[in-house]
Amino acid sequence: MSKTITIDGKTIPFEEGQTIMDAAMAAGVYIPHLCHQPEFTPHGSCKLCTVKVNGRNCSACTYPAMEGQDVLNETEELIDDRKKITQMLFVEGNHFCPSCEKTGNCQLQAVAYHLNMLDNHFPLFYPDREVDASHAEVMIDHNRCIFCTLCVRASQQKDSKDVFAISGRGIHKHLIVNAESGLLKDTDIDATDQAAHICPTGAILIKRTGYQVPIGERIYDHKQIDQVSLSTEHPKHGE
Amino acid sequence: MRQFIQGIAENNHYQATRLLQMLRQIQSRYHYIPEAAIEQLAGLLNIPRTQIISVVEFYSFFHLSPRGQYELLISDSITDHMLGKKNLLGYLADKLAVAVGQVREDGVVSLDNTSCTGMCDQGPAGLVNGYALTRLDRSKIDKIAELINQQKPLEEWPSELFQVDDNILKSGLLLDQQFEQGAALKSALKRGVKETLAEIDKSGLRGRGGAGFKTAMKWQFCSEEQQTERYVVCNADEGEPGTFKDRVLLNSYADQVFEGMTVCAAIIGAKQGFLYLRGEYLHLYDKLQDILEQRRRNGVLGNNIQDAGVDFDIEICLGAGAYICGEESALIESLEGKAGIPRNRPPYPVTQGYLGKPTVVNNVETFLAAAGIAVNGGDWFANIGTEKSKGTKILSISGDCTRPGIYEYPFGVTVQTILNDCGADDVLGVQIGGPSGTFISNQEFDRKLAFEDLATGGSFIIFNASRNILDMVHNFTHFFAHESCGFCTPCRVGTSLLQKQVDKIVEGHGSAGDVVALEELCQLVKNYSHCGLGQTAANPILTTLQRYPDLYQSRLKEISYEPGFDLDGALETARRMANRDDAGAHLAQTQMESEHE
């Protein structure tokens, strides 16, 4: 007999070694997340996937599933707090969706819609951040970085390179690239690298592709992120 | 420089785990980490340059741009402020003709603030090139300014500037105990390691850092792990503002602390130990190395200890200015030469710690107590204290009292007893356990220090009736924002938002709803943060808001909405460009304000 946990009262099977996120995804249960992608080592930093496990808050993407866990996912409290965490991500950077070429394809924006975020709630930080357009094909707009480290992990784990890293402390965290000049053009990144495509926001973009798909026909224009996430991130739910 | 860096890398066996120690030497020599040094080191250690940059930018004591040949840092603990730090800093800046946060044009001196340096019983305190300065006053500052302007090497500075006193004012079980070097080990080995672990279990000893996990259980878990390579780590990254007991224990009881670590090693089967010493305690480093050397000579450290076949050695690793490294998994990351970012748990350090191997991390005081228990048996310790909190607790007492210093009490002692002993009058309240702990008011002095009531790592800061609680809250909230590692969203953004919201209220720009918003934000940061730092960062606000709600409300304006920024200030650029300064070019901050005018 396989082991099980419950998520919002529903019985979900799991295998030894799976996290709560793994088990949930396999069972078709969406838990909001931004820093997590099943193919990379879980990071546990965005905290959007926080669930209540036997009364205690845990990150679903890193916390192991264990027999008998009673997991709460879609409670009013969790949804509201996830919305506030998303608002935090918006105010610490400079996210102006209408002028961003990632709009409609952006996971940060899609999660915000999913959680019914209608305003910033918190005061904006308006940080002074730069754009690195030095590379011929790939650009970084630091204004939109949420420090999820997906590019860092993709570069190391898929591309076998070390193009990106997160540096600094606290609110001064920032993305750096592996070049003496500090510029993307002097790194060994290629436009075909997974690290160049993994960004959940518009912080790392492929140049001259921003408007190839018109607004209105983009990933999240007609679908919610829960639906997209389950079908693209877990083979079982693929179309 | 090439030769210097090459030498450093060689002396550290090209081990990337030693990165912090190497960077400390580079910073000390050049007063920053030059780009060329990063490039060379990356090549020598075979790691990406980004790994080095991220470490440099994480720790407060490393810099990518030059500091002065004399790097002056003044402690920003609330206790330093209570001793007139702000005025002194201004005086110092004037004397040296350098702005706070800047390097003087000639490059000779730089001046900045730093988080609590662990000298709260002898502040205002500071650091010059990493070495502790104590009891600063105007005459000492005159002297320091003169020495710097003459560019006198630190070795020629008068020793009184660097004098650090123990100030042990009340000793008990632990501070009174004396035993010969090696006696605890001898007892432990004679009794048997399993039996010694049983004695520690019987003693009821719980971790002295504040969390209070049972020590025997931690050691047992670690010893039961399959992997044979295990480590013992002593956490001497005493960063909680108001705590300084470990400084005293390492100054005067280090031999016993090392012995406690060695007993632990014998029990769990570890061959290597580390003392992670906070960078602010650099002044202790040579002395501690001498003690280790002496222990090696006397056969109580190194190979075949006491001819009992126990091999164990201890290495001292210095931190570089990061409060978060007091969190055990962040400390391990730091020991591995990385930024101090707390790990996801599980796995816990007892199963996967240093280099992924089972590791025991304990506080300095815990190892001291363990050594005593190894000599005297579990009952010696368990007979004192309360049911759930056995033994004694060593407190660091500072703030408004006539006798600040180190006090040891059996657990269960009341706050009032302590206040009487240290000479505190007209007390408004006490911050127990540092900023991450609890503020208690003068209505609660019958409360007890114990895990059952007020758990504490030992910080005890007294505030008298002349103090403003909101000044304290302001200081602590800024501290957490400064020390947040930035890994998780709720703490990275949340501690900065808390800082903004507290500033808004304290500076008198808050309006109806701002206190409610503050409390809501506190709960979010507390409930969703990744580690203890974020989970406790809102405590100064929450514990004072609960006790003095009127104090917060009284700072609010009688209006329904106050803009979160300075409206008139925002027009400054426009006024300058338009060359206007008439009444029409100014905006009132609020409707009410303009009606009053």
Contacts between the chains, C-beta under 8 A, distances in Angstrom:
chain1	res1	chain2	res2	distance
A	42	B	344	7.4
A	44	B	344	4.7
A	44	B	488	7.6
A	44	B	530	7.0
A	45	B	487	5.2
A	45	B	488	5.0
A	45	B	489	7.1
A	45	B	530	7.1
A	46	B	488	7.4
A	46	B	489	5.5
A	47	B	488	5.2
A	47	B	489	5.2
A	47	B	490	5.5
A	47	B	528	5.2
A	47	B	529	7.8
A	47	B	530	7.1
A	48	B	489	7.8
A	50	B	528	5.7
A	57	B	527	5.8
A	57	B	528	6.3
A	59	B	344	7.2
A	59	B	530	7.8
A	62	B	344	4.2
A	64	B	346	6.6
A	81	B	524	6.1
A	81	B	527	7.2
A	81	B	528	6.4
A	84	B	524	5.5
A	85	B	489	5.2
A	85	B	490	6.0
A	85	B	524	7.5
A	85	B	528	6.5
A	88	B	489	5.4
A	88	B	490	7.0
A	88	B	493	3.8
A	88	B	494	6.6
A	88	B	497	7.2
A	89	B	489	6.0
A	89	B	493	7.2
A	91	B	493	7.1
A	91	B	497	7.8
A	92	B	492	7.4
A	92	B	493	4.7
A	92	B	496	7.5
A	122	B	493	7.9
A	122	B	497	5.6
A	122	B	521	7.9
A	123	B	497	7.6
A	123	B	500	6.2
A	123	B	564	4.5
A	123	B	565	7.7
A	125	B	496	7.3
A	146	B	489	7.9
A	147	B	486	7.3
A	147	B	492	7.6
A	162	B	48	4.3
A	162	B	50	6.7
A	164	B	50	7.5
A	165	B	48	7.1
A	165	B	50	3.5
A	165	B	51	6.7
A	165	B	53	7.3
A	165	B	54	5.3
A	166	B	54	6.6
A	167	B	50	7.1
A	167	B	53	5.4
A	167	B	54	4.0
A	167	B	57	4.5
A	167	B	58	7.4
A	168	B	54	7.6
A	168	B	57	4.6
A	168	B	58	7.0
A	168	B	486	6.9
A	169	B	57	6.9
A	169	B	58	4.9
A	169	B	59	7.9
A	169	B	322	7.4
A	169	B	339	7.5
A	169	B	484	7.4
A	169	B	485	6.0
A	169	B	486	5.5
A	170	B	481	6.6
A	170	B	482	6.8
A	170	B	483	7.2
A	170	B	484	4.2
A	170	B	485	6.7
A	170	B	486	4.3
A	170	B	492	6.1
A	170	B	495	7.2
A	170	B	496	7.4
A	171	B	481	7.0
A	171	B	484	7.2
A	171	B	486	6.5
A	171	B	492	6.0
A	171	B	493	7.1
A	171	B	495	7.8
A	171	B	496	4.5
A	172	B	57	7.7
A	172	B	486	7.2
A	173	B	486	4.1
A	173	B	492	6.6
A	176	B	50	5.5
A	176	B	53	5.9
A	176	B	54	7.0
A	177	B	50	7.3
A	178	B	48	5.2
A	178	B	49	6.2
A	178	B	50	4.8
A	180	B	35	7.4
A	180	B	39	6.3
A	180	B	49	7.2
